[in-house]
Every structure is written in C-alpha cells, then in structure tokens.
Amino acid sequence: MRVDAAVLRAADGPYAIEPLELADPGPGEVVVRIAGAGMCHTDLLGRAPGDRVPKPVVLGHEGAGVVEAVGPGVTEVAVGAHVVLSFDSCGSCRNCRAARPGNCARMAALNMASVPLDGVPRAAGEDGRPVHNRWFGQSSFATHALATVRNVVPVDRDAPLELLGPLGCGMQTGAGSVFFSLGVRAGDSLAVFGAGAVGLAAVMAARIAGATTIVAVDVNGARLDLARELGATHVLDGAEGGLAQRIREISGGEGVQYSFDTTAVPGVVSAAVASLRTTGVCGLVGIGAEEYRLDPSLLLMGRTVKGIIEGDAVPQTFIPRLVELWRQGRFPYDRLIATYPLDEIGRAEADALAGKVVKPVLLPGEGRAARPS
C-alpha cells in the first residue's frame, strides 16, 4: 500500500513528508487510515542524540482512525471500525494476563524499538530501503498505520475521531494514574507537578474522583490558568521555589496524600516527594536522563515512590470510559488540543516545545500530505 508519512531521518534533522510502501497486514495486524495523531512528549525521544531510536523512523503513538484492512485470522475488529491506537503489548506474559499491559515483559521491544519482533521490515521508502514504522506498535505520523489487534481500541462512530488519538497515551496516562495507580478518592489531596497534557489530564481526573485539594504546579502562567479552569483548587508557580513547604501549608501543614510528577526534573521530583504526608504516595511518569536524589528520611517515615507506565490502564476498557466522560462534559480534554495538517509537523513540534500549545494533533487528511492510498 502506498502511503505518506512524516519521516525523521536524523535526530537533529527536519521531518519530511515522504511516500512509503506499507506492507499488507499479517496475522494479528490491521491497517488503519489515520484521522488524527497526537504529538506526545515521548515522541521527542526521536530527537535524543545517538541511536536510542533507530533512523529513519516514523514516530507518532497517539493515532485514531478507520480500519481499512485486517490480516489473516483477525476477528477482534472489522474493516470500517473506528479505533483509537494505544501502546502495544504481548498479551501472554504474566503482567498482561494480570491486566497490567503497561508492564508487559516485552514493553520496550514492542514499543520503543520501532521494528517488528521478527526483524522483517514492514515499510520502505522510494529507494526500497527500510523505514522503521512500529513506534509504539503504530507509527501514526502518517496517512496510514500498521497496528496490531492488541493496540487498537474500537470506539463509537459518533465520537470526533480526529480528536481521539491523545486518549491512547497522554490522557490515558494522566487520568489512569489518578484512578488506578494512585487510587485517588473523594476527599483526598493531590499535587500535580507539570501542567502539560498528562498533568492536566490528572487534574481533570482528580476532580472526577472527588479530590478536595488539587494543586497544579508549573512555570507557564497560561497553563496554570487552564489548570484552575479544569479543576485545580490551587496553582503554584514552580519558578518561585519552596514548593514543598507551600503545598504543606495548602494542605493544612501535613502535606498531600498524593503527588504526581510529569517533569522528570530531579529537583521537582524531590519537591513532589517532600510535599507528601507521611503515608503519601508519589507517582512518577516523566522520562529523564538524570538521577534522582531523595532524602531517605522521607521514605523511612512511610512515604512511597512508584513508577507508572500508561496509568496502569487497560486501553480496551479505559479509553471508551474516557470517551464517555468527555461526552458528559466531565473530561474536556479537547480544550488542550490544537490541530495542524500533517505537513506542518515541524511547526506543531516547535509550538509544543515553546509552550504555545498543550497537545498538538496532526491531521493527515488536511494539507498536501492527503491523497488516496
């Protein structure tokens, strides 16, 4: 199948819209025509120096679209189904069987390597050379993506398909962390560090859960204003320092029951742990290159720090739940979205890095990248 994709050929190079030849779906695979694809902070790993993400590569892991073809033996979805694409998982390891697909034993191989487990290339450029196209089991910065039945989630046809992609990762991670990983309940207190897409999803989820104290921390004033509109009871400028003390004061002197870091900045992580009450739990979802240094006395007093992947959610059941919460007006994640044609992916990336937008969503059906397959 002939498709167009935003190909990154060097970590410090531009994206280029290129025609690719996409393989037919094999057993357990589906081809999805992409209606919209969110740009997530994790996609910036493609910019990391070295070979952490092999090149050339098609990134994108928050796709949504329509199933156009299914491989042999696929019965879970049919041609024409509207789907959200999420992360991939094996479905057979101990954690997958325990409904913990985010902790799949093959998580890194299936999602971060950008190559099929059998090593057989599934996409090629006009020169016939392979292009990596299995980023998070989808590579959705394209008009079409080759995914698996494990990472496609059917959704109602009347939902705004072009805007649903962010539910597959960023929104799922933020909201799932609150609902499942931390287990926030009515009357609880939570401090969210970083008011990007994941952090704001956590704020919205905490309001749904009934938390009575929701503190949002960021250095971007516009995002703090938005956090307050979406449910934060207090907002703090992270550039002012003394975060832990200020959060303890807000929570009556003892600290919050839960904190949630999306920044992976060591100093911020330390503040997130220090802001907890003695039985509190800090959830970490950020990916950083630096080590964290924590005061051991904080942990000795009963505080817990836990890493979280994809909100400990099962996409097939959680994403439809998020769609329904959006439909009810209780999870207005669409307020975070700004849309761009696929061929303006460079501008979308620049706007996200500059903090001008919270969640860019690329629309392959607009601009010159759109053409029949």
SERO-4910 file (N, C-alpha, C, O; in steps of 0.05 Angstrom, whole numbers):
BEGIN
 pado doro    nc1    nc2    nc3   cac1   cac2   cac3    cc1    cc2    cc3    oc1    oc2    oc3
  Met    A     17    -24      0      0      0      0     18     25      0     37     27     15
  Arg    A     11     44    -17     26     69    -19     14     88      2    -10     94      1
  Val    A     31     99     19     21    118     40     41    141     41     63    140     30
  Asp    A     33    162     55     51    185     61     56    185     90     39    180    106
  Ala    A     81    192     98     88    193    126    108    215    131    123    223    114
  Ala    A    108    225    156    128    244    165    152    228    175    152    217    197
  Val    A    173    228    159    197    212    165    218    229    178    225    250    168
  Leu    A    230    219    200    252    232    213    277    215    206    279    192    215
  Arg    A    296    227    192    320    212    183    344    218    200    364    204    199
  Ala    A    343    239    217    365    245    235    354    259    259    334    274    257
  Ala    A    367    254    282    356    266    307    355    296    306    337    308    318
  Asp    A    374    308    292    374    338    291    364    348    264    368    371    257
  Gly    A    351    331    249    341    339    223    311    345    223    298    340    243
  Pro    A    301    355    201    272    361    199    256    336    192    267    317    181
  Tyr    A    230    336    198    212    316    188    208    322    158    208    345    150
  Ala    A    204    301    143    198    304    114    175    286    107    175    263    114
  Ile    A    156    297     93    133    281     84    143    265     59    149    276     39
  Glu    A    143    238     63    153    221     42    133    199     35    118    190     53
  Pro    A    133    190     10    117    166      3    131    141     12    155    138      9
  Leu    A    115    123     24    126     97     33    109     75     22     85     79     15
  Glu    A    121     52     20    106     27     13    102     12     39    121      2     51
  Leu    A     77      9     47     70     -4     72     61    -33     66     46    -38     48
  Ala    A     72    -51     82     66    -80     78     36    -85     83     24    -71     99
  Asp    A     26   -106     71     -1   -115     77     -1   -126    106     19   -136    115
  Pro    A    -24   -124    119    -26   -134    147    -22   -165    148    -34   -179    132
  Gly    A     -6   -174    167     -2   -202    171    -20   -212    193    -38   -197    202
  Pro    A    -17   -236    202    -33   -247    224    -33   -229    249    -12   -221    258
  Gly    A    -56   -222    259    -58   -205    282    -54   -176    277    -52   -160    296
  Glu    A    -53   -167    252    -47   -139    245    -71   -127    231    -87   -140    219
  Val    A    -72   -100    233    -92    -85    218    -79    -60    207    -60    -49    218
  Val    A    -90    -50    185    -82    -24    174   -104     -4    180   -127     -8    176
  Val    A    -95     19    191   -114     40    200   -108     65    184    -85     75    184
  Arg    A   -128     76    171   -126    103    159   -128    124    181   -149    125    195
  Ile    A   -107    139    185   -106    157    208   -122    183    203   -119    197    182
  Ala    A   -140    188    222   -156    213    221   -142    236    236   -143    259    228
  Gly    A   -128    228    258   -113    248    274    -93    234    291    -98    211    300
  Ala    A    -71    247    296    -50    235    313    -38    256    332    -28    276    323
  Gly    A    -40    251    358    -29    270    377      1    268    377     13    247    373
  Met    A     14    291    383     43    291    387     48    292    417     40    310    431
  Cys    A     62    271    427     67    267    455     96    274    461    113    272    444
  His    A    102    281    486    130    287    494    148    263    489    171    267    483
  Thr    A    138    239    491    154    215    486    164    214    458    185    202    453
  Asp    A    150    226    439    159    226    411    185    242    408    200    238    389
  Leu    A    191    259    428    216    275    427    240    257    432    263    266    428
  Leu    A    236    232    441    259    214    443    272    209    417    296    202    415
  Gly    A    257    213    395    269    212    369    290    233    364    307    231    346
  Arg    A    290    254    380    309    276    378    334    271    396    353    286    394
  Ala    A    333    250    412    356    245    430    381    237    414    378    222    394
  Pro    A    404    247    421    429    240    406    434    210    407    426    196    426
  Gly    A    447    200    387    454    172    386    433    155    373    416    165    358
  Asp    A    433    129    379    415    110    365    394    100    384    384     77    381
  Arg    A    385    116    403    364    107    422    339    100    406    326     80    413
  Val    A    333    116    386    311    109    367    323    106    339    334    126    329
  Pro    A    322     83    328    335     78    302    322     95    280    298    101    280
  Lys    A    339    103    261    330    120    238    336    106    212    353     88    210
  Pro    A    321    113    191    298    132    191    274    120    204    271     95    205
  Val    A    256    137    215    234    127    231    210    144    227    212    169    222
  Val    A    187    132    229    161    146    230    152    144    259    147    123    270
  Leu    A    150    167    273    141    168    300    111    171    302     97    167    282
  Gly    A    101    178    326     72    181    330     60    157    343     62    134    333
  His    A     48    161    367     37    138    381     10    146    395      3    134    415
  Glu    A     -3    166    384    -30    173    393    -49    176    369    -61    196    365
  Gly    A    -50    154    354    -66    155    329    -95    147    334   -102    133    353
  Ala    A   -112    156    316   -140    147    315   -149    147    286   -141    165    271
  Gly    A   -165    128    278   -174    127    251   -193    105    245   -207     95    263
  Val    A   -194     97    219   -213     77    210   -198     53    200   -179     55    184
  Val    A   -206     29    208   -193      4    199   -199      1    169   -222      0    160
  Glu    A   -177     -2    153   -181     -6    124   -175    -34    115   -184    -42     93
  Ala    A   -159    -49    130   -153    -77    123   -146    -92    148   -135    -81    167
  Val    A   -151   -118    148   -144   -135    171   -129   -159    160   -133   -168    138
  Gly    A   -110   -169    177    -94   -192    169   -109   -218    174   -131   -219    185
  Pro    A    -96   -240    166   -108   -267    169   -115   -273    198    -98   -268    216
  Gly    A   -138   -283    203   -146   -291    230   -156   -270    248   -163   -275    271
  Val    A   -156   -245    239   -165   -223    256   -196   -222    257   -209   -219    237
  Thr    A   -206   -225    281   -235   -224    286   -243   -202    306   -267   -196    308
  Glu    A   -224   -191    320   -230   -171    340   -241   -145    329   -258   -133    342
  Val    A   -232   -137    306   -242   -113    293   -247   -119    263   -235   -137    252
  Ala    A   -265   -103    251   -271   -107    223   -265    -82    207   -262    -60    219
  Val    A   -263    -85    181   -259    -62    164   -282    -42    168   -305    -50    169
  Gly    A   -274    -17    170   -294      4    175   -297     12    204   -309     33    210
  Ala    A   -285     -3    222   -287      4    251   -272     29    257   -250     33    246
  His    A   -282     45    275   -268     69    284   -252     60    309   -263     48    327
  Val    A   -227     67    309   -209     58    331   -190     79    340   -183     98    326
  Val    A   -182     77    366   -160     92    377   -137     73    379   -140     50    387
  Leu    A   -113     83    373    -89     66    375    -74     73    401    -69     96    407
  Ser    A    -67     53    416    -53     56    441    -26     41    440    -17     34    418
  Phe    A    -14     36    463     12     22    463      7     -7    458    -15    -18    461
  Asp    A     28    -21    449     27    -49    443     35    -66    467     49    -57    485
  Ser    A     26    -91    468     34   -109    489     31   -138    478     18   -142    458
  Cys    A     44   -157    492     45   -184    481     19   -200    486     12   -217    471
  Gly    A      6   -194    509    -19   -207    516    -15   -234    529    -35   -247    537
  Ser    A      9   -244    531     14   -271    541     32   -273    566     33   -293    579
  Cys    A     47   -251    572     65   -252    595     48   -251    621     24   -246    621
  Arg    A     62   -255    643     48   -254    669     34   -228    674     11   -228    683
  Asn    A     46   -206    668     33   -180    673     10   -175    655    -10   -164    664
  Cys    A     13   -182    630    -10   -178    611    -34   -195    620    -57   -185    620
  Arg    A    -29   -219    629    -50   -237    638    -63   -226    663    -86   -233    669
  Ala    A    -49   -210    678    -59   -198    703    -71   -171    698    -75   -155    717
  Ala    A    -78   -165    673    -89   -139    665    -71   -116    671    -80    -94    680
  Arg    A    -44   -120    667    -25    -98    671     -8    -96    645     16   -100    646
  Pro    A    -21    -90    622     -6    -90    597     16    -69    596     35    -72    581
  Gly    A     13    -47    611     34    -27    612     60    -38    623     82    -26    618
  Asn    A     59    -59    638     82    -72    649     89    -98    634    103   -115    645
  Cys    A     81    -99    610     87   -122    593    117   -129    593    133   -110    592
  Ala    A    123   -154    593    152   -162    593    166   -154    568    190   -151    568
  Arg    A    150   -149    547    162   -140    521    156   -111    515    156   -103    492
  Met    A    150    -96    535    142    -68    531    162    -52    514    155    -39    495
  Ala    A    188    -54    522    208    -39    507    211    -48    478    212    -32    460
  Ala    A    212    -75    475    216    -86    448    192    -79    430    196    -74    406
  Leu    A    168    -80    440    144    -76    424    139    -47    418    125    -40    398
  Asn    A    149    -29    435    141     -1    433    163     19    427    159     38    413
  Met    A    187     13    437    209     32    434    229     26    412    244     43    404
  Ala    A    229      1    403    249     -7    384    242      1    355    260      3    338
  Ser    A    217      5    349    207     13    323    211     -8    302    209     -2    278
  Val    A    216    -33    309    219    -54    290    202    -78    299    198    -82    323
  Pro    A    191    -94    281    176   -118    288    195   -138    303    219   -138    299
  Leu    A    183   -154    320    199   -173    335    213   -193    317    235   -203    323
  Asp    A    202   -199    293    215   -217    275    237   -204    258    250   -218    243
  Gly    A    239   -178    261    260   -163    247    255   -158    218    273   -148    204
  Val    A    232   -166    207    226   -162    179    215   -135    175    194   -128    186
  Pro    A    227   -118    158    217    -90    154    189    -91    142    182   -108    126
  Arg    A    173    -71    151    145    -70    142    139    -45    126    116    -41    117
  Ala    A    159    -28    122    155     -4    106    181      3     92    203     -3    103
  Ala    A    179     15     69    203     22     53    199     48     39    176     55     31
  Gly    A    221     63     36    219     88     21    220     83     -9    221     61    -18
  Glu    A    220    105    -24    221    103    -53    246     89    -63    247     78    -85
  Asp    A    268     91    -47    293     78    -55    293     48    -48    313     34    -53
  Gly    A    271     38    -36    269     10    -29    282      3     -2    280    -20      7
  Arg    A    294     23     11    307     18     37    286     19     59    267     34     58
  Pro    A    290      3     80    271      1    102    268     28    117    288     43    121
  Val    A    244     33    126    238     56    144    224     44    169    205     29    166
  His    A    234     50    193    223     39    217    195     50    222    191     74    222
  Asn    A    176     32    225    148     41    227    132     26    248    108     22    245
  Arg    A    145     17    270    130      4    291    133     18    318    134      5    339
  Trp    A    136     44    317    138     60    341    112     57    357     91     65    348
  Phe    A    114     46    382     91     40    398     70     24    383     46     27    387
  Gly    A     80      6    365     62    -11    351     44      3    331     24     -8    323
  Gln    A     52     28    322     34     42    303     48     61    285     43     61    261
  Ser    A     66     79    294     78    100    277     57    115    262     54    112    238
  Ser    A     42    131    277     17    143    266     21    172    255      1    184    248
  Phe    A     46    181    253     50    207    238     50    200    208     70    204    195
  Ala    A     27    191    199     25    182    171     -4    181    163    -22    183    180
  Thr    A     -9    177    138    -37    174    129    -48    147    137    -72    144    140
  His    A    -31    127    140    -39    100    148    -19     89    167      5     95    166
  Ala    A    -28     72    185    -11     58    204    -16     29    205    -39     20    201
  Leu    A      5     13    209      3    -16    212      4    -22    241     25    -18    254
  Ala    A    -18    -31    253    -20    -36    281    -27    -65    286    -28    -82    268
  Thr    A    -32    -72    311    -39    -99    319    -66    -99    333    -75    -78    342
  Val    A    -78   -122    335   -104   -124    349   -101   -118    379   -120   -112    392
  Arg    A    -76   -119    389    -72   -114    417    -72    -84    423    -77    -76    446
  Asn    A    -67    -67    403    -66    -39    409    -86    -22    394    -82      2    391
  Val    A   -107    -34    383   -129    -19    372   -153    -22    390   -159    -43    400
  Val    A   -167      0    395   -190      1    413   -214     12    398   -214     35    391
  Pro    A   -234     -4    393   -258      5    379   -273     26    396   -275     24    420
  Val    A   -282     47    382   -298     68    395   -323     74    379   -325     66    356
  Asp    A   -342     88    391   -367     94    378   -362    112    353   -344    129    353
  Arg    A   -378    108    333   -374    123    308   -381    152    310   -372    169    294
  Asp    A   -398    159    330   -406    187    332   -386    205    348   -391    228    351
  Ala    A   -365    193    358   -344    208    372   -326    222    352   -323    212    329
  Pro    A   -314    245    359   -298    261    340   -271    247    335   -252    253    349
  Leu    A   -270    229    315   -248    211    311   -221    226    309   -201    216    320
  Glu    A   -221    249    296   -195    263    291   -184    274    317   -160    281    318
  Leu    A   -200    275    339   -190    286    364   -186    264    386   -178    271    408
  Leu    A   -191    239    379   -190    218    399   -162    207    404   -157    194    425
  Gly    A   -143    212    386   -116    200    389   -103    204    415    -91    185    426
  Pro    A   -103    228    427    -89    233    453    -99    215    475    -86    212    495
  Leu    A   -123    203    472   -133    185    493   -116    160    495   -116    146    515
  Gly    A   -101    154    473    -86    129    472    -60    129    489    -49    108    494
  Cys    A    -51    153    497    -27    154    513    -28    176    534    -31    170    558
  Gly    A    -26    202    526    -24    223    545    -47    225    564    -44    227    589
  Met    A    -72    226    553    -95    228    570    -99    203    587   -106    204    611
  Gln    A    -94    180    575    -95    154    589    -75    154    613    -82    144    634
  Thr    A    -51    163    608    -31    163    629    -38    181    652    -36    172    675
  Gly    A    -46    205    646    -53    224    668    -77    215    684    -77    214    708
  Ala    A    -99    208    669   -123    201    683   -121    173    696   -130    170    719
  Gly    A   -108    154    683   -105    128    694    -88    128    719    -93    113    737
  Ser    A    -68    145    719    -50    147    743    -66    155    767    -62    145    789
  Val    A    -85    173    763   -102    182    786   -122    161    794   -125    155    818
  Phe    A   -136    149    774   -156    129    781   -145    103    791   -155     91    810
  Phe    A   -124     93    777   -115     66    782    -89     64    798    -88     51    819
  Ser    A    -68     78    788    -42     76    801    -42     88    829    -31     75    847
  Leu    A    -53    111    832    -54    125    858    -80    118    873    -80    117    898
  Gly    A   -101    114    859   -127    108    872   -138    131    887   -148    128    909
  Val    A   -137    155    875   -148    179    888   -178    176    892   -192    167    874
  Arg    A   -187    184    916   -215    181    923   -227    208    933   -212    227    937
  Ala    A   -253    208    936   -266    232    946   -254    241    972   -250    225    991
  Gly    A   -248    267    974   -237    279    998   -207    279    999   -195    291   1017
  Asp    A   -194    265    980   -164    264    980   -152    290    970   -165    307    960
  Ser    A   -125    291    974   -110    314    964    -88    305    945    -76    283    949
  Leu    A    -83    321    925    -64    314    904    -49    339    894    -61    359    890
  Ala    A    -23    336    890     -7    357    878      4    347    852     17    325    851
  Val    A     -1    361    830      8    353    803     30    372    794     27    396    793
  Phe    A     53    360    788     77    376    780     80    374    750     87    353    739
  Gly    A     75    396    736     76    397    707     47    398    696     33    378    698
  Ala    A     39    421    685     12    424    674     12    422    644     -1    438    630
  Gly    A     26    401    634     23    394    606     -1    376    602    -19    375    619
  Ala    A     -1    362    580    -25    345    574    -29    324    595    -52    319    603
  Val    A     -8    310    603    -11    289    623    -19    300    650    -37    289    663
  Gly    A     -6    322    658    -13    334    684    -41    345    685    -55    342    705
  Leu    A    -50    357    663    -77    368    662    -98    346    661   -120    349    672
  Ala    A    -91    323    648   -109    300    649   -112    290    678   -134    282    686
  Ala    A    -90    291    693    -91    283    721   -109    302    737   -124    293    755
  Val    A   -107    328    732   -123    347    746   -153    341    740   -169    341    759
  Met    A   -160    337    715   -188    332    708   -198    306    721   -220    305    731
  Ala    A   -180    286    722   -188    260    734   -191    263    764   -209    251    776
  Ala    A   -174    279    777   -176    283    806   -203    297    813   -215    291    833
  Arg    A   -211    316    796   -237    328    801   -260    308    799   -278    308    815
  Ile    A   -258    291    778   -278    270    775   -279    251    799   -300    243    808
  Ala    A   -255    245    809   -253    227    832   -263    239    858   -268    225    878
  Gly    A   -266    265    859   -276    279    882   -255    289    901   -261    296    924
  Ala    A   -230    292    892   -209    303    909   -217    332    917   -227    347    900
  Thr    A   -212    339    941   -220    365    951   -197    386    950   -202    410    950
  Thr    A   -172    376    949   -149    394    945   -134    384    921   -123    361    921
  Ile    A   -132    400    900   -118    393    876    -99    417    869   -108    438    862
  Val    A    -73    412    873    -53    433    869    -39    428    842    -28    406    838
  Ala    A    -38    448    825    -24    446    800      1    464    801     -1    487    809
  Val    A     24    453    792     49    468    793     61    469    765     63    449    752
  Asp    A     68    493    756     81    496    730     94    524    730     90    540    748
  Val    A    110    529    709    122    555    706    109    571    684    116    594    679
  Asn    A     89    559    671     74    572    649     48    582    660     30    567    667
  Gly    A     45    609    662     21    621    674     -4    614    660    -25    609    673
  Ala    A     -4    612    633    -28    605    618    -37    577    624    -61    572    626
  Arg    A    -18    559    628    -26    532    635    -36    530    663    -54    513    668
  Leu    A    -26    546    681    -37    546    708    -66    557    708    -83    547    722
  Asp    A    -71    577    692    -98    587    689   -117    565    679   -139    562    688
  Leu    A   -107    550    659   -123    529    648   -128    507    669   -150    496    671
  Ala    A   -107    501    684   -109    481    705   -131    488    725   -147    471    734
  Arg    A   -133    513    732   -153    522    751   -181    519    738   -200    510    752
  Glu    A   -184    525    713   -209    522    699   -218    493    697   -241    486    697
  Leu    A   -198    475    696   -204    446    693   -207    431    719   -213    407    719
  Gly    A   -203    445    742   -208    432    767   -188    436    789   -194    429    812
  Ala    A   -165    449    784   -146    454    805   -158    474    825   -169    494    818
  Thr    A   -155    467    851   -164    486    872   -143    506    879   -149    527    890
  His    A   -117    499    873    -95    518    878    -75    515    855    -72    493    844
  Val    A    -61    536    849    -40    535    829    -15    549    840    -17    569    854
  Leu    A      8    538    833     33    549    843     53    552    820     55    535    803
  Asp    A     67    575    820     88    580    801    113    565    810    125    571    831
  Gly    A    121    544    795    144    528    803    170    543    803    189    533    815
  Ala    A    172    566    790    197    582    790    202    596    816    224    606    820
  Glu    A    182    597    833    185    613    858    199    598    880    207    610    900
  Gly    A    202    571    878    216    556    898    199    551    923    176    561    925
  Gly    A    210    535    941    196    529    966    170    514    961    151    517    976
  Leu    A    170    497    940    144    484    932    133    466    954    110    467    961
  Ala    A    150    449    966    141    430    985    128    444   1009    107    436   1019
  Gln    A    141    465   1019    131    480   1042    104    493   1035     85    492   1051
  Arg    A    102    505   1011     77    518   1003     54    498   1001     31    503   1008
  Ile    A     61    474    990     40    453    988     31    443   1015      8    437   1019
  Arg    A     50    440   1033     43    431   1060     25    452   1074      6    445   1088
  Glu    A     30    478   1069     13    499   1080    -15    497   1069    -35    500   1083
  Ile    A    -17    492   1043    -43    490   1030    -59    467   1041    -83    468   1045
  Ser    A    -45    445   1048    -58    421   1057    -60    420   1088    -64    398   1099
  Gly    A    -58    442   1101    -62    443   1130    -38    436   1146    -40    431   1170
  Gly    A    -14    436   1133     11    431   1148     22    404   1146     46    400   1151
  Glu    A      6    383   1140     16    356   1140     26    346   1113     40    326   1111
  Gly    A     18    359   1091     25    350   1064      2    336   1051    -18    330   1063
  Val    A      4    332   1025    -17    319   1009    -14    289   1010      7    278   1016
  Gln    A    -36    275   1005    -36    246   1005    -22    235    980     -9    214    981
  Tyr    A    -25    250    958    -14    241    933      0    264    918     -9    286    919
  Ser    A     22    257    905     35    276    887     41    261    861     44    236    861
  Phe    A     43    276    840     46    264    813     64    281    796     58    305    791
  Asp    A     87    270    789    107    285    774    108    277    745    109    253    738
  Thr    A    106    297    727    107    292    698    132    304    686    136    302    661
  Thr    A    150    316    702    172    332    691    198    316    689    214    322    671
  Ala    A    203    297    707    228    283    708    252    301    715    275    294    710
  Val    A    246    325    725    268    343    734    275    335    763    257    336    780
  Pro    A    300    328    769    307    317    795    298    335    818    287    324    838
  Gly    A    301    361    817    293    379    838    263    379    842    254    381    865
  Val    A    249    377    820    220    377    822    210    350    834    191    350    850
  Val    A    223    328    827    215    302    838    220    303    868    203    293    883
  Ser    A    242    314    877    248    316    906    226    332    920    217    325    942
  Ala    A    217    354    907    196    370    919    170    355    920    154    357    939
  Ala    A    165    339    899    140    323    898    139    303    921    118    299    933
  Val    A    162    291    928    163    272    950    161    286    977    147    277    995
  Ala    A    175    309    979    175    324   1004    148    337   1010    143    344   1033
  Ser    A    131    339    990    105    352    995     84    332   1006     62    340   1012
  Leu    A     92    306   1008     73    286   1017     70    285   1047     88    292   1062
  Arg    A     46    277   1056     43    270   1084     57    243   1089     67    231   1070
  Thr    A     59    234   1114     76    212   1120     67    185   1108     83    167   1106
  Thr    A     42    183   1100     33    158   1087     28    163   1057     16    147   1044
  Gly    A     39    185   1047     33    193   1019     47    177    998     66    162   1004
  Val    A     37    179    974     48    165    951     54    184    929     37    201    922
  Cys    A     78    182    917     86    199    895     88    181    870    102    161    870
  Gly    A     74    189    849     75    174    824     92    189    804     91    213    801
  Leu    A    110    174    790    128    186    770    122    175    743    121    151    739
  Val    A    118    193    723    114    185    696    133    197    676    134    189    653
  Gly    A    149    217    685    167    230    668    191    213    660    199    195    675
  Ile    A    202    218    637    226    204    628    249    224    627    248    243    611
  Gly    A    270    219    643    292    238    644    318    223    643    319    199    646
  Ala    A    340    238    639    366    226    637    382    229    662    404    217    665
  Glu    A    372    244    682    388    249    706    378    231    729    355    222    729
  Glu    A    396    226    748    389    211    772    373    227    791    376    252    793
  Tyr    A    356    214    806    341    227    828    355    223    854    365    201    859
  Arg    A    356    244    871    368    241    897    346    249    918    336    271    918
  Leu    A    339    229    934    318    233    954    328    231    982    346    214    988
  Asp    A    317    247   1000    324    246   1028    313    219   1039    288    216   1040
  Pro    A    330    200   1048    320    174   1057    301    176   1081    284    159   1085
  Ser    A    303    198   1097    285    200   1119    256    204   1110    237    197   1125
  Leu    A    252    215   1086    225    218   1076    212    191   1071    188    188   1077
  Leu    A    227    173   1061    216    146   1055    214    130   1081    195    114   1084
  Leu    A    232    134   1099    232    119   1124    206    125   1140    196    108   1155
  Met    A    195    148   1136    170    156   1150    145    146   1137    123    153   1145
  Gly    A    148    128   1117    124    116   1106    115    126   1079     95    117   1068
  Arg    A    130    144   1067    123    154   1041    131    133   1020    150    118   1024
  Thr    A    117    133    997    122    114    976    126    128    950    113    148    944
  Val    A    146    119    934    150    129    907    146    106    888    158     85    891
  Lys    A    130    111    867    125     89    848    126    100    819    116    121    813
  Gly    A    138     84    802    139     90    774    113     80    761    102     60    769
  Ile    A    103     95    741     77     89    729     81     89    698     93    107    687
  Ile    A     70     68    686     70     67    656     41     66    647     26     48    654
  Glu    A     35     85    629      8     86    616    -15     85    637    -36     75    631
  Gly    A    -10     96    660    -31     98    680    -42     71    691    -63     70    703
  Asp    A    -26     50    687    -35     23    695    -63     16    684    -78      2    697
  Ala    A    -69     27    661    -95     23    649    -96      0    629    -75     -7    618
  Val    A   -119    -11    625   -124    -29    603   -138    -13    581   -162     -7    584
  Pro    A   -125     -7    559   -136     12    539   -164      4    529   -181     21    525
  Gln    A   -168    -22    525   -193    -31    513   -217    -25    531   -240    -22    520
  Thr    A   -213    -22    557   -236    -15    574   -235     14    583   -256     26    587
  Phe    A   -211     25    585   -208     52    596   -214     74    576   -227     94    582
  Ile    A   -204     70    551   -208     91    531   -238     96    525   -246    119    524
  Pro    A   -254     75    522   -283     81    519   -295     95    543   -313    112    540
  Arg    A   -284     90    566   -294    104    590   -287    133    589   -303    150    597
  Leu    A   -263    140    579   -255    168    576   -272    182    555   -279    205    559
  Val    A   -278    168    534   -296    180    513   -323    187    526   -334    208    520
  Glu    A   -334    169    542   -360    175    555   -357    198    575   -376    214    576
  Leu    A   -336    199    590   -332    222    608   -330    248    593   -340    268    602
  Trp    A   -317    247    570   -316    271    553   -344    278    543   -352    302    543
  Arg    A   -359    258    534   -386    263    524   -403    276    546   -421    292    539
  Gln    A   -399    269    571   -414    280    593   -404    308    601   -416    321    618
  Gly    A   -382    318    589   -371    344    596   -354    344    620   -346    365    630
  Arg    A   -347    320    630   -331    318    655   -302    314    650   -286    317    668
  Phe    A   -294    309    625   -265    305    618   -260    320    592   -256    308    571
  Pro    A   -260    347    593   -258    363    568   -230    365    557   -219    387    554
  Tyr    A   -218    343    551   -190    342    542   -187    357    515   -165    365    509
  Asp    A   -209    360    500   -207    373    474   -199    403    477   -190    415    458
  Arg    A   -201    414    501   -193    441    506   -162    444    505   -152    466    503
  Leu    A   -148    422    506   -119    423    506   -108    421    477    -84    425    473
  Ile    A   -125    416    458   -116    408    431   -115    432    412   -132    449    412
  Ala    A    -93    432    396    -91    450    373    -84    432    349    -67    415    351
  Thr    A    -98    436    326    -94    418    304    -76    430    282    -75    455    279
  Tyr    A    -62    412    268    -44    420    247    -46    400    224    -49    376    229
  Pro    A    -43    409    199    -40    389    177    -15    373    182      4    383    194
  Leu    A    -14    348    172     10    332    176     35    345    165     56    343    176
  Asp    A     32    359    143     56    371    131     66    396    146     86    408    138
  Glu    A     52    403    167     62    425    185     71    413    211     70    427    232
  Ile    A     81    389    211     90    375    235    113    390    248    116    391    273
  Gly    A    130    403    232    152    418    243    142    442    260    153    447    281
  Arg    A    122    455    250    110    478    265     97    468    291     98    480    312
  Ala    A     83    445    288     70    434    312     90    427    334     86    433    357
  Glu    A    113    415    326    134    408    345    145    433    358    149    434    382
  Ala    A    150    454    342    162    479    352    142    492    372    151    502    392
  Asp    A    117    493    365     97    505    382     95    490    409     92    503    430
  Ala    A     96    464    408     95    448    433    119    454    450    117    457    475
  Leu    A    143    454    438    168    459    453    168    487    465    180    491    487
  Ala    A    156    506    451    155    534    461    133    538    482    131    560    493
  Gly    A    117    518    487     95    520    506     71    536    495     54    544    511
  Lys    A     70    539    469     47    554    457     22    537    457      0    548    458
  Val    A     25    511    454      2    493    454      8    470    474     31    464    480
  Val    A    -14    458    484    -11    436    503     -9    410    488      9    394    493
  Lys    A    -27    405    470    -28    380    455    -33    385    425    -56    389    417
  Pro    A    -11    384    409    -15    385    380    -27    359    370    -19    338    379
  Val    A    -46    361    352    -57    338    338    -54    342    308    -63    362    297
  Leu    A    -41    323    295    -36    324    266    -59    311    251    -68    290    258
  Leu    A    -67    324    230    -90    315    213    -80    307    186    -77    325    169
  Pro    A    -74    282    181    -64    274    154    -84    279    131    -75    281    108
  Gly    A   -109    282    138   -129    288    117   -129    316    107   -144    323     89
  Glu    A   -112    334    119   -111    361    111    -83    367    100    -63    354    108
  Gly    A    -81    386     82    -55    394     70    -47    375     48    -62    357     40
  Arg    A    -23    379     38    -14    364     14     -7    335     21     -4    319      2
  Ala    A     -5    328     47      1    300     53    -23    281     48    -19    257     47
  Ala    A    -46    293     44    -70    276     39    -73    268     10    -72    285     -8
  Arg    A    -76    242      5    -81    232    -22    -91    204    -20    -86    190      0
  Pro    A   -105    194    -39   -115    167    -38    -93    146    -36    -72    150    -47
  Ser    A    -99    124    -22    -79    103    -19    -80     86    -44    -64     66    -46
***
